[in-house]
Amino acid sequence: MPSIAYATTVDTPDGPFRIIATDQAVIASGWTEDSDLLLEHVSDKLLPSALAESTNRVLRQAIRAVRAYYDGNPAPLAKVPVLQRSGAFREAAWEALRAVKPGETVSYGELAARAGNPRAARAAAGACSHNSVSLFVPCHRVIASGGKIGGYGSRLPLKRSLLNREAPHSGWSLVD
């Protein structure tokens, strides 16, 4: 358990984006200013004993990556170190998600196959819903097998915005 983590909020066109990081990696992020809400999905093994409103090297890298993303360059997101803990399949799914390129989408079944178990589409969906480092682990790039964007909790407009933002990297444009 890390003793301290650092937090900051970046203003984005999709709303405030909160990032929480230890000295080694981002452990939580998402479109909210509520650190407690973000920390709900963080493994107990990674929860900090204290949270400081400050930055460190990892946070500065994450801030630059988020700003680059919103300026049209999503590549730096993949270089930001992240840390999540769970079961073996969920961790494999999160790692597989980081390999999904901007402008590319995969179905839950495809994500399950990339994570090593093609029959675990529901478990892949569970990995997406428990992803504590949104944007850096791009669960928004996972769509339903029928092609509908679905998922992303109650934040479908946000998912649509992110996919449309990445569309120039693929040559397609999201209509739904």
N, C-alpha and C positions, 0 to 999 in steps of 0.2 A: 504494500500500500504506500503510494507516494505521500510524503508529508505535506507537500504544498503543490498547488497547481495555479496557473495564471490564467486570467480571463480578460477578454476584450470583445467589443462589438464593432463590427464593420457595417456602415450604411451601404445598402445595395438597392438596386431598382426593385428587387423583390421583397424589400423590408430589411429590418435589422438582422444581421447574421452574427450570432454569438459563437465564439471559439474558446475552448478550454483546453489547456495543454500543460503537461509536465515539462521537465527539462529534456525529456526524450521524444515525446510524441503528442499529437492531438488526441485527446481521449473523448471529447464531446464537441459537437457543433450542430448548428441548425438555425433556422429563421425564427428566432425569439430573443428576447433580452433576459429571459428567466433561466439562470444557471441551474436552479433546482430541477426545473423541468427537463433540461438536457441531461443532468446527471442521473435521472431515473433509469436510463437504459445502460448506464455504465456498470460493469461488473464490480461487485463489492471489492474484489482484489485490486481494483484500480482507483477506487474512490479516494480523493485526497482528504487529508485531515483538515486542511485549510485552503481557502481560495483567495487569491490576491488580485485586485484590479490593477494589473500591471502587464508588462510584456516580457518575454524572454526570446531567445533565438528562434525556437520553434514557432512561437506565436508570430514573430515578425515575418518568418517565411510563409506561414499560413495566410497572413494578411496580404502579403504581396501576391500570393497565388489567387486569392479571392478577387482582388482588384484586377489582376490580369484576366481572370475568367470573365468578369463583367466588361472588360475592355475588348473582349473577343479572342483571347488566347487561353484556352482551357488547359493546355499542356502542363503548366506548373502545378496544378492540383495533384497530379499523380506522383510528384516528387516530395510532397509533404509527408513526413512520417506520421503514421497513425498507430494506435494501439487499442485493440478490443479483445476481450476474453469471453469465451463461451465454450460450447462443445466443438469437437473436431469438424463436423460438417459445417456448422455455422461459420467458423473461422475460415474454412476453405471457400465458402460462398463469398465471404467478404473479400478475400484475396482475389477470387475470380472476378468479382465486380470491378476491382481496380484495373483489370485488364480490358474492360469494355471501353472502347475508345469513344471520345466525343463524337456525336453524330451517329453512333451505332446504338441499336437497341437489341436486347435479347429477351426471350420469353422466360418465364419462371422455369420451364422444363429445360431450356437451353442453359440457364444458369446452373441448375441442378447437375446437368451433365458436365459442365465446365468445373464444377466443384467435386466431381468424382462419383456422383450417384444420380444417373439419369431418371430414376424413378422417384426422386425426392422433390418434386415441384412444390409441394406444400411446405416442405422444410425450407426450400429456397425463399418462398414468400415470407416465412417466419424470420429468416435471416435479414431480409429487407426491412421488415417491420421493427426489428430490434437493432438496426444499424445506429450506432450512437454518433457516428462521424459523417453526417450528411454532407454532400457535395464532394468531400475528399474520397469517400467510398460511394460511388455514384449509383445508388439504388434507384434514382429517378430514370435510369436507362433501361429498367426492366418493365416490360409490358406484358399484357395477357397474350396467350397463344393465338387468339383470334385477331390480334393487332390493335385492340383497344388499349388506351393508355392505362386505365384502371389503377387501383392501388394508390399509395402515397397518403393513406389516411384520409383526412378531410381536406387535403391540400391539393386537389387536382389542378386548380388554376396555377399553383406554383410549379407543379410537375410539367404542365403544358408550357409554361414560360421557359423553364430550363431546357426542355427538349427543342422548343423553337429557337432558343438562343444558340443551341448546338447544331441546328440544322445546316448552317452554311458549311460545316465541316464534313457533311455527308452528301450534299447535293439534293437532299429532300426537304420538304416542308411539312410540318405537322398541321393537319387540317382540323382534326378532332381534338 
